């Protein structure tokens, strides 16, 4: 099973918005509403930001939002803050009853 | 509040078996509300889902590891375990256990702190 495709890096200035894409196929992202997004700051465990495509766990700021179009999911971070600098990963359930992750995107806050 | 804690050796020799346990506190592992999962972070690379287990004992595993991987659960001790056979340097990674937040969501909201496992002679 191939990993989902994410851009290696994105960047933005404080206060701006950035969007990270996550491209899969009709066997995963396109078929199921089970896309998740995680934030992985250096040296810490991943933090769930978005589940089921667009739902936020309690405690996650509404600056983080998720969406999907066909086989591509997206994470948008608005009102960028310095503390948002981290690696971000998407994941999806698949027709093989497994979960696959994207390759990760490094967000740099300029 | 749910907490997960990985335990096991930090160094394993090539061709041997890597064994890790995840002890869960704050929630009963046999509540039936979650899958319990193993994920690893390969150095310089991304996250890789290894497999998961339900309280009933049913498991799903990453096809790339299926012949080497076993996941088990002990509801009496509120923990679940991973066993990866015939390891090589490519299995060097930080291993996490995690909880699926809602049954069937395939999203993981609670994670252990992670344990670094190095495969080396």
Interface residues (C-beta under 8 A of the other chain):
Chain A: X1 X3 X32 X34 X36 X38 X40 X45 X46 X48 X51 X52 X57 X89 X91 X92 X93 X96 X97 X98 X99 X100 X101 X102 X103 X104
Chain B: X37 X39 X41 X45 X46 X47 X48 X49 X52 X60 X61 X62 X63 X64 X96 X98 X101 X102 X104 X105 X106 X107 X108 X109 X111 X112 X113 X114
